[in-house]
């Protein structure tokens, strides 16, 4: 079955690797030790700034409409997605956007970190890495 599908896609000129939605991996962590699976380098510096050369975009739940470090490939798609959501007067849906991106070898990591301050606090970020 898979071979027939691959053959049909090849006949239509569709590259199966680039015609797949981005994988979203959800993690819950109580620390910021996050390393790129492809390079082994820390994704973020101690200061919280991006460190890995594989970073393609970062969103934070506090200001999801203002992503950071967006590469050109994501920037245009994000602008279109944000315009549609803003026109519909909807909140920003980062997960829907990421699931709609078709880039071979790119993976989105949704990381929720929880801890205690003056009570329990949680923060969620979405980081796209190019693992190809």
C-alpha positions in Angstrom: 0.0 0.0 0.0 2.8 2.5 1.0 4.7 1.7 -2.2 1.7 2.3 -4.4 1.1 5.6 -2.7 4.7 6.6 -3.1 4.5 5.6 -6.8 1.3 7.6 -7.3 2.8 10.7 -5.7 6.0 10.4 -7.7 4.0 10.2 -10.9 2.2 13.5 -9.9 5.6 15.1 -9.1 4.9 15.2 -5.4 7.9 14.8 -3.1 6.5 12.7 -0.2 9.0 14.1 2.3 7.9 17.7 1.7 4.2 16.9 1.6 3.9 16.0 5.3 2.6 18.1 8.1 5.3 19.1 10.7 5.5 16.8 13.6 4.6 18.3 17.0 6.3 16.8 20.0 4.8 17.8 23.4 7.1 17.8 26.4 6.6 18.8 30.1 9.8 19.8 31.8 10.8 21.4 35.1 14.0 22.7 33.6 15.3 24.4 30.4 17.9 21.7 29.4 16.8 21.2 25.9 19.3 19.9 23.3 18.9 19.6 19.6 18.5 15.9 18.7 20.4 16.4 15.4 23.4 18.4 16.6 23.5 17.8 20.3 24.0 21.5 21.0 21.9 23.3 23.6 18.9 24.9 21.9 19.0 27.9 24.3 21.8 29.8 26.1 21.7 30.3 29.9 20.2 33.7 29.2 17.3 32.1 27.3 18.4 33.3 23.9 18.6 30.9 21.0 21.8 29.0 20.7 21.3 26.1 18.2 21.9 26.7 14.5 18.9 24.6 13.8 16.3 27.0 15.3 13.8 28.1 12.7 11.2 29.9 15.0 10.1 30.4 18.6 6.8 31.3 20.1 5.9 31.9 23.7 2.4 31.5 25.2 2.6 35.0 26.7 2.8 36.7 23.4 2.1 34.1 20.7 1.4 36.7 18.1 5.0 37.9 18.3 7.3 34.9 17.3 11.0 35.3 17.6 13.8 34.1 15.3 11.5 33.2 12.4 13.3 32.1 9.3 12.1 33.3 5.9 10.2 30.1 5.1 8.1 30.4 8.2 7.8 34.2 8.3 5.6 34.5 5.2 3.4 31.6 6.2 3.0 33.0 9.8 2.0 36.4 8.4 -0.8 34.8 6.4 -2.0 32.7 9.3 -1.9 35.6 11.7 -3.8 37.9 9.3 -6.6 35.3 8.9 -6.9 34.8 12.7 -6.8 38.5 13.3 -9.5 39.1 10.7 -11.7 36.4 12.2 -11.1 38.0 15.6 -9.8 34.7 17.0 -7.0 34.1 19.4 -3.6 33.0 18.0 -3.5 29.2 17.5 0.2 28.4 17.2 -0.4 24.6 17.2 -2.8 24.9 14.2 -0.2 26.9 12.3 2.6 24.5 13.1 0.6 21.5 12.1 -0.1 23.2 8.7 3.6 23.7 7.9 5.1 21.2 5.4 8.8 21.3 5.7 10.8 18.0 5.4 12.9 17.3 8.5 11.5 20.2 10.5 10.0 19.3 14.0 8.1 21.6 16.4 8.6 21.1 20.1 5.9 22.3 22.5 7.6 22.5 25.9 5.6 23.3 29.0 7.7 24.1 32.0 6.1 24.3 35.5 7.4 25.4 38.8 6.7 27.5 41.9 6.9 31.2 42.4 4.2 32.8 44.6 2.2 29.7 43.7 2.3 27.3 40.7 3.3 28.8 37.4 3.6 27.3 33.9 5.0 28.5 30.7 4.7 27.0 27.2 7.0 27.7 24.2 7.0 26.3 20.7 10.4 25.8 19.1 10.8 24.7 15.5 14.1 22.9 14.7 15.4 21.8 11.3 16.6 18.3 12.0 17.5 17.5 8.4 
